[in-house]
């Protein structure tokens, strides 16, 4: 089916036009392939039609849509002598696009940022077995643009779009930490404790609403503070125990995006930050012994726990707490150049999720299952 030039300019669209012609066996047919869907700038098609008309009066463009969908099957350029078009393509100054408005520039922007990120630390050697420290540092993450931006009004109404892909602002965090590191039991063990306070300004978040649309924005202000404890102790020459505990108090101080979604009276401090568990802890034991002159065996078991958390910044989907049991036995050769390990992970076969999307408005809720009980053998050789 053939259409005149005006119809094609007003209706035919594609995302890219190949820069080279494809010639049919018949010399009067040249196929200029259009790919993807409906976003070729109108100026591009207008210029193409103008160029072809300048070559020969009987040159024209035609195109069709398959099944009245928005998928173009292509555009064909007809001429009695394709050599004319081939020669013109070589001679035409296609780099004049800015002068001739060859392409439509939908939207453009740029940002340039500079930040000062100092770090200051103090240490105090209280004794040969104890050291205290304190530090302050500033962290910086530059602003940017959302490459998954999906608001079509930027194309349909470029002079007054509903939204743009950015930019979002830089993120700054001021981090304070004080801690203590100690050796105990004549060097058989170590105990460490750290207190931290991180204050975020213009915190950058990537969030999906319940329609599956992703946004990157600055969530205003947030605070993460807590304590970390860790220790290791050799009960005997063969048996070593390890343990750690973490507590994090993470909350929004200001979050305009939550008030816009749930109302101005929303208590933003009650929302969980994405993928931050309030409490985590871990214990493990390792037993090493000789395997004769061949090498040594190392037996290890561990137990870890993580509190529930939010899969998204809107708290549409919450993830349950979970606990994991892992174990392994490893043989290491006498020269320590090769080893073989039999290991098992998630031995209790805990069913838990580590991420998810709640796209209820489009009838979808997706959760990522973590690996089930897993056994394996690992061999290592060091050259």
C-alpha positions as CSV (number, residue, x, y, z in Angstrom):
1,X,0.0,0.0,0.0
2,X,1.4,3.4,-1.0
3,X,1.1,6.7,0.8
4,X,2.0,10.2,-0.2
5,X,4.9,12.1,1.3
6,X,2.7,14.1,3.7
7,X,1.2,11.0,5.2
8,X,4.6,9.5,5.9
9,X,6.0,12.7,7.4
10,X,3.0,13.0,9.8
11,X,2.6,9.3,10.7
12,X,5.6,7.0,10.0
13,X,8.0,6.7,12.8
14,X,11.0,4.7,13.9
15,X,13.8,5.0,16.4
16,X,16.7,4.7,14.0
17,X,17.3,4.9,10.3
18,X,20.2,2.9,9.0
19,X,22.9,5.1,7.5
20,X,23.4,3.0,4.4
21,X,21.0,1.9,1.7
22,X,20.1,-1.7,1.0
23,X,19.6,-2.4,-2.7
24,X,17.1,-4.8,-4.1
25,X,18.0,-7.0,-7.1
26,X,15.9,-4.6,-9.2
27,X,17.9,-1.4,-9.6
28,X,14.9,0.9,-9.3
29,X,14.2,-0.2,-5.7
30,X,16.1,1.0,-2.7
31,X,15.1,-0.1,0.8
32,X,15.8,2.2,3.6
33,X,15.2,0.2,6.7
34,X,13.3,1.7,9.7
35,X,13.6,-0.1,13.0
36,X,11.9,0.0,16.4
37,X,8.8,2.1,17.0
38,X,7.4,5.6,16.4
39,X,10.0,8.2,17.5
40,X,11.9,9.3,14.4
41,X,11.9,13.1,14.5
42,X,9.5,14.6,12.0
43,X,12.2,16.9,10.7
44,X,14.3,13.9,9.7
45,X,11.6,12.5,7.5
46,X,10.9,15.9,6.1
47,X,14.5,16.4,5.1
48,X,14.7,12.9,3.6
49,X,11.7,13.6,1.5
50,X,13.0,16.9,0.4
51,X,16.4,15.4,-0.5
52,X,14.8,12.6,-2.6
53,X,12.6,15.1,-4.4
54,X,15.6,17.2,-5.3
55,X,17.2,14.1,-6.9
56,X,14.3,13.0,-9.1
57,X,10.7,14.1,-9.2
58,X,9.5,10.5,-9.3
59,X,11.2,9.7,-6.0
60,X,8.9,9.3,-3.1
61,X,8.5,7.5,0.2
62,X,5.8,5.1,1.2
63,X,5.3,3.0,4.3
64,X,2.8,0.8,6.1
65,X,1.9,-0.3,9.6
66,X,1.4,-3.9,10.2
67,X,-2.1,-4.7,11.5
68,X,-2.6,-1.0,12.3
69,X,-0.2,-1.4,15.2
70,X,2.6,1.0,15.9
71,X,5.3,-1.3,14.4
72,X,6.6,0.0,11.1
73,X,7.4,-2.5,8.4
74,X,9.8,-0.1,6.7
75,X,9.9,2.7,4.2
76,X,10.8,2.2,0.5
77,X,12.4,4.7,-1.8
78,X,11.6,4.3,-5.5
79,X,13.7,5.7,-8.3
80,X,14.2,4.7,-11.9
81,X,17.9,5.0,-11.6
82,X,19.4,4.2,-8.2
83,X,22.8,5.5,-9.2
84,X,21.4,9.0,-8.9
85,X,20.5,8.4,-5.2
86,X,23.8,6.6,-4.5
87,X,25.8,9.5,-5.9
88,X,23.8,12.1,-4.1
89,X,24.2,10.2,-0.8
90,X,28.0,10.5,-1.2
91,X,27.9,14.2,-2.0
92,X,25.2,15.4,0.4
93,X,26.4,17.1,3.6
94,X,24.5,15.1,6.2
95,X,26.4,17.0,9.0
96,X,24.3,20.1,8.3
97,X,21.6,18.7,10.6
98,X,21.8,21.5,13.1
99,X,21.6,24.2,10.5
100,X,18.7,22.5,8.8
101,X,17.0,21.3,12.0
102,X,17.5,17.8,10.6
103,X,16.9,16.2,14.0
104,X,14.5,17.3,16.7
105,X,16.3,17.8,19.9
106,X,13.8,16.6,22.5
107,X,15.5,17.5,25.8
108,X,19.0,18.2,26.9
109,X,20.6,19.2,30.2
110,X,23.9,19.0,32.0
111,X,25.3,19.3,35.5
112,X,28.7,19.9,37.0
113,X,29.4,19.5,40.7
114,X,32.4,20.0,43.0
115,X,32.5,18.9,46.7
116,X,35.0,18.9,49.5
117,X,35.2,15.5,51.3
118,X,37.6,15.7,54.3
119,X,38.5,12.9,56.8
120,X,39.9,13.5,60.2
121,X,40.9,10.7,62.6
122,X,42.4,10.3,66.1
123,X,43.9,7.2,67.7
124,X,44.8,6.7,71.4
125,X,47.0,3.7,72.4
126,X,45.6,3.2,75.9
127,X,47.9,0.2,76.5
128,X,49.8,-2.4,74.5
129,X,46.5,-4.4,74.2
130,X,44.0,-1.6,73.8
131,X,43.5,1.2,71.3
132,X,40.7,3.8,71.0
133,X,39.9,5.8,68.0
134,X,37.5,8.5,66.7
135,X,36.9,9.7,63.1
136,X,34.9,12.2,61.1
137,X,34.5,12.0,57.3
138,X,32.3,13.5,54.7
139,X,31.1,11.4,51.7
140,X,29.8,12.7,48.4
141,X,27.8,11.1,45.6
142,X,27.2,13.3,42.5
143,X,23.8,14.0,41.1
144,X,22.7,12.6,37.7
145,X,19.9,11.5,35.5
146,X,17.5,8.6,35.5
147,X,18.3,6.4,32.4
148,X,15.1,4.4,33.0
149,X,12.9,7.5,32.8
150,X,9.5,6.6,31.2
151,X,7.3,9.8,31.1
152,X,6.3,10.0,27.4
153,X,5.2,13.6,27.8
154,X,8.8,14.5,27.3
155,X,8.4,13.4,23.7
156,X,4.8,14.2,23.1
157,X,4.9,17.7,24.8
158,X,8.6,18.6,24.8
159,X,7.9,22.3,25.5
160,X,5.9,21.4,28.7
161,X,6.6,17.9,29.8
162,X,5.0,16.5,32.9
163,X,8.5,15.6,34.3
164,X,12.1,15.2,33.2
165,X,14.8,12.5,33.9
166,X,16.6,14.8,36.2
167,X,18.8,16.0,37.3
168,X,18.7,14.8,40.9
169,X,21.0,16.5,43.4
170,X,24.2,15.4,44.9
171,X,24.1,13.3,48.1
172,X,26.2,14.2,51.1
173,X,26.8,12.1,54.3
174,X,28.6,13.2,57.4
175,X,29.9,10.2,59.3
176,X,31.1,10.0,62.9
177,X,32.6,6.9,64.5
178,X,34.2,6.1,67.8
179,X,35.5,2.7,68.8
180,X,37.7,0.5,70.8
181,X,39.9,-2.4,69.8
182,X,41.3,-4.8,72.5
183,X,43.4,-7.9,72.7
184,X,42.4,-10.3,75.5
185,X,43.7,-13.5,77.0
186,X,47.3,-12.9,76.3
187,X,46.6,-12.4,72.6
188,X,44.3,-15.4,72.3
189,X,41.3,-13.2,71.5
190,X,40.2,-9.8,70.2
191,X,37.2,-7.7,71.0
192,X,36.1,-4.7,69.0
193,X,33.2,-2.2,69.5
194,X,32.2,0.7,67.3
195,X,29.5,3.4,67.6
196,X,28.5,5.3,64.4
197,X,26.3,8.1,63.4
198,X,25.7,8.9,59.7
199,X,23.6,12.0,58.7
200,X,22.5,12.0,55.1
201,X,21.5,15.2,53.2
202,X,19.6,14.9,49.9
203,X,19.8,11.1,50.1
204,X,19.5,9.6,46.7
205,X,16.9,6.8,46.3
206,X,15.8,4.6,43.4
207,X,12.2,3.6,44.0
208,X,9.4,1.8,42.0
209,X,5.8,2.8,42.5
210,X,3.0,0.3,42.3
211,X,2.7,0.8,38.5
212,X,6.3,-0.4,38.0
213,X,7.7,3.1,37.2
214,X,11.1,3.7,38.5
215,X,12.2,7.1,39.8
216,X,15.5,8.4,41.2
217,X,15.2,11.3,43.5
218,X,16.5,13.0,46.6
219,X,14.7,11.8,49.8
220,X,15.7,14.9,51.8
221,X,17.3,13.9,55.1
222,X,17.9,10.6,56.9
223,X,20.0,9.3,59.8
224,X,21.6,5.9,60.4
225,X,23.2,5.2,63.7
226,X,24.0,2.2,65.7
227,X,26.6,-0.1,67.3
228,X,28.7,-3.0,66.0
229,X,30.3,-5.6,68.2
230,X,32.7,-8.4,67.1
231,X,34.9,-10.8,68.8
232,X,37.1,-13.8,68.2
233,X,38.7,-16.1,70.7
234,X,40.9,-19.3,70.5
235,X,39.5,-21.5,73.3
236,X,42.3,-24.1,72.5
237,X,45.1,-24.4,70.0
238,X,42.5,-26.1,67.7
239,X,39.2,-24.5,68.5
240,X,38.3,-20.9,67.6
241,X,35.0,-19.1,68.2
242,X,33.7,-16.0,66.5
243,X,30.7,-13.8,67.1
244,X,29.4,-10.4,65.9
245,X,26.3,-8.3,66.5
246,X,25.0,-5.2,64.7
247,X,22.2,-2.8,65.6
248,X,21.1,0.0,63.2
249,X,18.6,2.7,63.9
250,X,17.8,4.0,60.4
251,X,15.0,6.5,59.8
252,X,14.0,9.4,57.6
253,X,14.1,12.9,59.2
254,X,12.4,14.5,56.2
255,X,11.0,12.7,53.2
256,X,8.8,14.7,50.9
257,X,8.3,11.8,48.5
258,X,6.5,9.9,51.3
259,X,4.2,12.8,52.1
260,X,3.3,13.3,48.5
261,X,2.4,9.6,48.3
262,X,0.6,9.0,51.6
263,X,-0.4,12.5,52.7
264,X,1.1,15.5,54.6
265,X,0.3,14.0,58.0
266,X,2.5,10.9,57.3
267,X,5.0,10.1,60.0
268,X,8.0,9.6,57.8
269,X,10.1,8.5,60.8
270,X,8.1,5.3,61.0
271,X,9.2,4.1,57.5
272,X,12.0,1.6,57.1
273,X,14.9,2.4,54.9
274,X,15.2,0.0,52.0
275,X,17.1,-3.3,52.7
276,X,18.3,-2.2,56.2
277,X,17.8,-4.8,59.0
278,X,17.6,-3.4,62.5
279,X,19.5,-6.3,64.1
280,X,21.9,-8.8,62.6
281,X,24.1,-11.3,64.4
282,X,26.5,-14.1,63.6
283,X,28.3,-17.0,65.5
284,X,30.7,-19.5,64.2
285,X,33.2,-22.2,65.3
286,X,36.2,-23.6,63.6
287,X,38.1,-26.8,64.7
288,X,41.5,-27.5,63.0
289,X,43.5,-30.7,63.5
290,X,46.2,-32.7,61.8
291,X,45.5,-35.3,59.2
292,X,48.8,-37.1,59.7
293,X,51.7,-36.2,57.5
294,X,49.3,-35.5,54.5
295,X,48.0,-32.2,55.8
296,X,45.3,-30.9,58.1
297,X,41.4,-30.8,58.4
298,X,39.3,-27.8,59.2
299,X,35.7,-28.2,60.4
300,X,33.5,-25.1,60.5
301,X,29.9,-24.3,61.3
302,X,28.1,-21.0,61.4
303,X,24.7,-19.5,62.2
304,X,23.6,-16.0,61.0
305,X,20.4,-14.0,61.5
306,X,18.9,-10.8,59.9
307,X,15.8,-8.9,61.0
308,X,13.0,-8.1,58.7
309,X,13.5,-5.3,56.2
310,X,11.7,-3.3,53.5
311,X,12.1,-4.3,49.9
312,X,11.3,-0.7,48.6
313,X,11.5,2.8,49.9
314,X,7.7,3.1,50.0
315,X,7.5,0.0,52.3
316,X,4.9,-1.5,50.0
317,X,6.6,-4.9,50.4
318,X,8.2,-6.1,53.6
319,X,10.7,-9.0,53.8
320,X,10.6,-11.4,56.7
321,X,13.5,-12.1,59.0
322,X,15.6,-15.2,58.3
323,X,18.3,-17.4,59.8
324,X,20.9,-19.4,58.0
325,X,23.1,-22.4,59.0
326,X,26.2,-23.2,57.0
327,X,28.9,-25.8,57.5
328,X,32.1,-27.1,55.7
329,X,35.0,-29.4,56.1
330,X,38.2,-28.7,54.3
331,X,41.4,-30.7,53.7
332,X,44.6,-28.7,53.2
333,X,47.7,-30.4,51.9
334,X,50.9,-30.3,54.0
335,X,52.6,-27.9,51.6
336,X,49.3,-25.8,51.6
337,X,49.3,-25.6,47.8
338,X,46.0,-27.5,47.3
339,X,42.8,-28.0,49.2
340,X,39.4,-29.8,48.8
341,X,36.3,-28.6,50.7
342,X,32.9,-30.1,51.1
343,X,30.4,-27.4,52.0
344,X,26.7,-26.9,52.7
345,X,24.8,-23.7,52.7
346,X,21.4,-22.9,54.2
347,X,21.3,-26.4,55.7
348,X,17.9,-25.8,57.3
349,X,16.5,-25.1,53.9
350,X,15.2,-21.7,55.0
351,X,12.7,-20.1,52.5
352,X,13.4,-16.4,52.4
353,X,13.4,-13.5,50.0
354,X,16.2,-10.9,49.5
355,X,14.4,-8.5,47.2
356,X,11.0,-7.7,45.6
357,X,8.7,-5.4,43.7
358,X,5.0,-4.7,44.6
359,X,3.4,-3.5,41.3
360,X,-0.1,-4.1,42.6
361,X,-1.7,-1.5,40.2
362,X,-0.6,-3.6,37.2
363,X,-1.5,-6.9,38.8
364,X,2.1,-8.0,39.7
365,X,4.0,-8.7,42.8
366,X,7.5,-10.1,42.3
367,X,9.8,-11.5,45.0
368,X,13.4,-12.9,44.6
369,X,13.8,-16.3,46.3
370,X,17.2,-16.9,47.8
371,X,19.1,-20.1,47.2
372,X,17.7,-23.2,49.0
373,X,19.8,-25.9,50.7
374,X,23.0,-26.2,48.7
375,X,25.8,-28.8,48.8
376,X,29.0,-28.5,46.9
377,X,32.7,-29.5,46.5
378,X,35.4,-27.0,45.9
379,X,39.0,-27.8,44.9
380,X,41.8,-25.2,44.9
381,X,45.4,-25.4,43.7
382,X,47.8,-22.5,44.2
383,X,50.6,-22.2,41.6
